[in-house]
C-alpha cells in the first residue's frame, strides 16, 4: 500500500504542475492563433501545448531535486527564484533550438547547418517569443513555490480559497506568526 500511495502522490504532483503549464501554454497558443488570424494564417497547436506542458512539468520536478548552493541559501528567496528561472529558461531555449533544428535538418543539409539556419532566420523569433512566454510562467511557478513552502502544505490554497479579503487586509505580520523575521 505504501508504494501505491507514493505513486498516486507523484501522479498528483505531476498532474498538478502539468495542468498549470498546460493552461499557460494554451493561453500562449490562443494568443498566437489570434495574432496569426490577422494574417489569415491557420494555426493549431493544442497537442504541442499539452505535450510541452507534460515534458516541462517533469523536467521542473526533476530540477527541483537539485538543492541550491550554500551561497544561494543565504540570500533572499528572490535570488533562488531568479537563478532557477534563468536556468530553466536556458534549458527551454536550448531544447527549442534543437527541436527546430531537427525539423529543418533535411532542408539545411545537416544538423549543424540547421542550427545556423534557425538562428539566422525568422524561426528564431518564434523561439524567442515562446521562450519569453515560458520564462514568465516559470518565474511565476518558482515564486509561487516559495510561497507554498513558507505557508506550508495547502497554505496557499487556504489563503486564496478559504480566507476572506477582510481577513487578509486586517492580518498583521508579527514575529509570533511568521518565523522568518519580518517586522
Secondary structure, 3 states (H helix, E strand, C coil): CHHHHHHHHHHHHHHHHHHHHHHHHHHHHHHHHHHHHCCCCCCCCHHHHHHHHHHHHHHHHHHCCCCCCHHHHCCCHHHHHHHHHHHHHHHHHHHHHHHHHHHHHHHHCCHHHHHHHHHHCCHHHHHHHHHHHHHHHHHHHHHHHHHHHHHCCCHHHHHHHCCCHHHHHHCCCCCCCCCCCCC
